[in-house]
């Protein structure tokens, strides 16, 4: 079983902002997030989209997000 549970995009974005990511630029539902010493990440979800465990694991690998951050 995965350690990740599905979550909506608004909650995920809030968690990323809490751990040090910031919105660099925004165009529609596409947000480019930046964090010192990490490559930029494009966050391309609408606020109400549900993000499943596999996508969360992929995002976590690129952002340093941990399950307890949610």
N, C-alpha and C positions, 0 to 999 in steps of 0.2 A: 504494500500500500504506500502511496506517495505521502510525503510529509507536508505537501502543499494541498490546501483546500481551495476551491473556486472562490473568487472574490470579484467585486465590481471594480471597474477601472478607476473610479473616483477614489476609492479607498487605497488602491495600489499607488496611485500618484501621490496621495497624502503621505503614505509610508516612505516613498522615495524622497520626498521633500524633507521629511523628518531625519533621514539618515545622511543628509548633506547634499543631495542633488538639487539643482535649481533650474528653472526654466530659462533657457538661453534665448529662444525665439519660439513663436507660435504662428501657425497658419492653419486656420480651420481646426480640425481635430488632431492635427499633427503638431506635437510639441517636441522640440529638441532640448534634451536635458544635458546639463554639464555638471561635472564635479572635478575638483583638482586631482590630478594624477590618474584620471580615468578617461578613456575615449568617450566622446559624446554618444548619446543614445537617443534614437527617435522613438517617441511614445505616441503611437498612432491609434488610439482607441477613443471612442466616445465615452463620456462619463458613465453612462448606464450599461455599457458593455460588460458582460461577465467573462472573466478571464479564467480559463481552466488550469488544472494542475501542471500539465505539460508546458504550457506557455509561461506560467509563473516560474517554473524551474529554469526555463531558457532565459527569462528576464533576470532572474536571480544570479545566474552565472555571469551575466554582462554588467550587473550593477552592484553586486555585493549584498543584495537583499537576503535576509534570513527569515525563516517562518515566524519567529517571535517579533519581527519588526511590524508585522501586519496587526 
